[in-house]
Amino acid sequence: MRTPAVHYVSISGSGAPGTDAFYRKKAAVAEIARVLDEGGSGPVVEIQYWYPTGSTPVEIADFYSVNPIPSLRYRVLALVPATTTADDLAAARARAASPIAMDEIELFTLPERDVVQVMHHGPFAEEFGTLARLGEFAQGLGLHRNGPHHELHLDGFTRETPQHSLRTILRDPVA
């Protein structure tokens, strides 16, 4: 499928998901998105993952199993209107209750692109099988991963959230 260009507030990081730093950054992006979307229902948090230059190349099916997870790079994202400006972001930073990492949050635009995606239900640790099926699907179409792995977390989560009912769209850009 082809996804349109999309606009976000975002923050970058490195290391394994699930660390204290990861959750602080996730919370900061969600808070800024809530401030920007006054009266909205709250943001869907999205995360892009990739490995640094020089890492062993990976495809969709083996994304989490080839390179060490602590070497991951990531970008936490929350959707904002295309009309959001740097001034809007600065005002949201000033109104945010928590100062954690607010100066690291920036506007980010993801360009239009071709992707394959699938809904994963359940714990993050069980994404391997879902990614294997998605990888087989892409391979059957002659497509290969072409950019950061992208997860759309439809349900909010913290370190303590039971994961058995979480819904995550697993998406990969392809060419």
Secondary structure in CASP SS format (residue, H / E / C, confidence):
PFRMAT SS
TARGET T0000
AUTHOR 0000-0000-0000
METHOD secondary structure of the structure
MODEL  1
M C 1.00
R E 1.00
T E 1.00
P C 1.00
A C 1.00
V E 1.00
H E 1.00
Y E 1.00
V E 1.00
S E 1.00
I E 1.00
S E 1.00
G E 1.00
S E 1.00
G C 1.00
A C 1.00
P C 1.00
G C 1.00
T C 1.00
D H 1.00
A H 1.00
F H 1.00
Y H 1.00
R H 1.00
K H 1.00
K H 1.00
A H 1.00
A H 1.00
V H 1.00
A H 1.00
E H 1.00
I H 1.00
A H 1.00
R H 1.00
V H 1.00
L H 1.00
D C 1.00
E C 1.00
G C 1.00
G C 1.00
S C 1.00
G C 1.00
P C 1.00
V C 1.00
V E 1.00
E E 1.00
I E 1.00
Q E 1.00
Y E 1.00
W E 1.00
Y C 1.00
P C 1.00
T C 1.00
G C 1.00
S C 1.00
T C 1.00
P C 1.00
V C 1.00
E C 1.00
I C 1.00
A C 1.00
D C 1.00
F C 1.00
Y C 1.00
S C 1.00
V C 1.00
N C 1.00
P C 1.00
I H 1.00
P H 1.00
S H 1.00
L C 1.00
R E 1.00
Y E 1.00
R E 1.00
V E 1.00
L E 1.00
A E 1.00
L E 1.00
V C 1.00
P C 1.00
A C 1.00
T C 1.00
T C 1.00
T C 1.00
A H 1.00
D H 1.00
D H 1.00
L H 1.00
A H 1.00
A H 1.00
A H 1.00
R H 1.00
A H 1.00
R H 1.00
A C 1.00
A C 1.00
S C 1.00
P C 1.00
I C 1.00
A C 1.00
M H 1.00
D H 1.00
E H 1.00
I C 1.00
E E 1.00
L E 1.00
F E 1.00
T E 1.00
L E 1.00
P C 1.00
E C 1.00
R E 1.00
D E 1.00
V E 1.00
V E 1.00
Q E 1.00
V E 1.00
M E 1.00
H E 1.00
H E 1.00
G C 1.00
P C 1.00
F H 1.00
A H 1.00
E H 1.00
E H 1.00
F H 1.00
G H 1.00
T H 1.00
L H 1.00
A H 1.00
R H 1.00
L H 1.00
G H 1.00
E H 1.00
F H 1.00
A H 1.00
Q H 1.00
G H 1.00
L C 1.00
G C 1.00
L C 1.00
H C 1.00
R E 1.00
N C 1.00
G C 1.00
P C 1.00
H E 1.00
H E 1.00
E E 1.00
L E 1.00
H E 1.00
L C 1.00
D C 1.00
G C 1.00
F C 1.00
T C 1.00
R C 1.00
E C 1.00
T C 1.00
P C 1.00
Q C 1.00
H C 1.00
S C 1.00
L C 1.00
R E 1.00
T E 1.00
I E 1.00
L E 1.00
R E 1.00
D E 1.00
P E 1.00
V E 1.00
A C 1.00
END
